[in-house]
Amino acid sequence: ARIASNSPKTFMGLPEVKIGLLPGGAGTQLLPRLVGLQGALDMILTGKNIYAYKAKKMGLVDDVVEPDKLKRAAIIMAERLLKKPMERKGKKGFMNWFLEKTPVGRNVVLKQAGKMAMKQSQGNYPAIPAILDCIETGVKKGLEAGLAKEREHFEALMLTPESKALRSLFFATTDNKKNPYGKSEREIHTLGMIGAGFMGAGIAEVSVTKGVNVLLKDIAPETLQTAQSQIWKSLQKKVKRRALSKPEAQKQMGNLQPQLDYRAFDQADMVIEAVLEKMDLKKVIIKDIEEHSPEDVIIASNTSSLSLTEMAQAAKKPENVIGMHYFSPVPKMPLLEIVTTEQTSKEVISACYDFGLKQGKTVVVVKDGPGFYVNRILGPYLNECLLLVDEGAAFDVVDKALIKKGFPVGPITLLDQVGLDISAHVTEVTRPLFEPREGFKTTPAVTQMYEAGRLGRKNGQGFYTYDPKSKKRKGPDQSAYKFFNGNGDKKIPLEDMQNRAVLAMLNEAVMCLEEGLIANPTDGDLGAVFGIGFLPFTGGPFRYLDSWGPANVVAEMER
């Protein structure tokens, strides 16, 4: 029998697939027998966490109690088992019986699980077919055959380059939780958050849920109301999943103080601004922060591309100015890119690093420069994909090619999702960096599309057409080809499209390292994987470069 506490910190799972392995020790055999084939496949193939009440519902645990009642519950359970063995009852209903208990039904479940898993992984993760083979063998041939197959696959998976890369990523992420600047003496108890838009609300959410008091300021009451609703809706989802109790959700919501002025900002340990990407406005905000906050307050900007060095010139204490670049949506995206200037103090960097860890982020520290690190390496990649379109490749064909390579979202879709206004802004900021390079060709398409009133998914006008009500993507917008030389009717070899796009990113990552923008290759790998979803099964751009071989990469680029 198993008893779990209902603490939000209690969760169970079999995460081995995330490091390119399968659950050894009979995990692929015993879990299907405990919770059923459907529940086991979902857990093992995704590596997802299961919270206590969901675990009880699916049969993973037999009881859920308060943390301080675990011992008493265990005694009661033991006494009950002495009197009568436990009988676990599975889900009722004909369909569940058919899918779990009949050979035909189990074949349907295995086949569908395989289709879905392979579609999501694009065949880039050897552990997935191995897991399916182990489970299917155990279901059809029995426990001993399943265990033998599990041992066979586990040994083979340990030696795959994908597992080695994923394990290196795991260890790098673990090491990342240690602050390289030392434990800060400046703990952030109260955060001033200026700008309650989508990003500001997201930063506020990941802060209030960690016990930080947040003063959320905006000039528009309706924006504040939307932000509160957004945060409360997110908390309610956790309550519904029983990953959080209603009193705990209310307590976390109580950490949020929405306001239209700078009231109580004199108590702030740090202030983060997430206002419009306009340098003049950012400088005014810095002056306002200094006027209403403590003298040594940390002033952080969530800018994605503007110069922190120029911004800091507006501050009385430029050593306290720093960039904290979060990625959208903030509660889901794991990366925080901390951007420093030549004047930023080590103490401020250390405090921000600790704060990022407290928010549950993977933190990388980079130096100020156009696009910082993540957006800078993303720029040449997106530019190369747009050049493919310029040469005649179709929007959706380019997207499918890079999804097949292993990216979570196609590059053209990404531009539409981010918004062509933001994409055009980043393009113009980084253009002076790229254009002077010999042989580097850029395309003005995104800027021209934005100037023509296209914002992407935001207004239903971008590279694709969208349903006006649901905003669901329909298909390529044929009228968007007028911004390119090509019209989407040319076939370019799949591998050529993939290599050209990826190599552009690899090359830029190396340049960032050479220029000292990032401190080491590991930070470059973490930033790329967790910031833009760069091929996790390769371990990141630098590890991928090593496995491909620098000489081979150069030869391919020259080709």
ABEGO torsion letter per residue (X at the ends): XBBBBABAABBBEBAAAAAGBBBBGGAAAAAAAAAEAAAAAAAAAAGBBBBAAAAAAAGABABBBBAAAAAAAAAAAAAAAAABBBBBBBBBEAAAAAAAABAAAAAAAAAAAAAAAAAAAGGABAAAAAAAAAAAAAAAAEAAAAAAAAAAAAAAAAABAAAAAAAAAAAAAAAAABBAAEBBABBBABBBBBEABAAAAAAAAAAAAAGBBBBBBBABAAAAAAAAAAAAAAAAAAAAAGABBAAAAAAAAAABBBBABABGAAABABBBBBBBBBAAAAAAAAAAAAAABBAABBBBBABAABBAAAAAAABABAAABBBBBBBOBAAABABBBBBBBAABBAAAAAAAAAAAAAAGBBBBBBBBEBGEAAAAAAAAAAAAAAAAAAAGBBAAAAAAAAAAAGBABBAAAAAAAAEAAAAAAAAAAAAAAAAABBGBBBBAAAAAAAAAGBAEAAAGBBABBBBAAAGBBABBBAAAAAABABAGABBBBAAAAAAAAAAAAAAAAAAAAAAGABABAAAAAAAAAAAAGBGAAAGEAAAAAAAAEAAAAAAAAAX
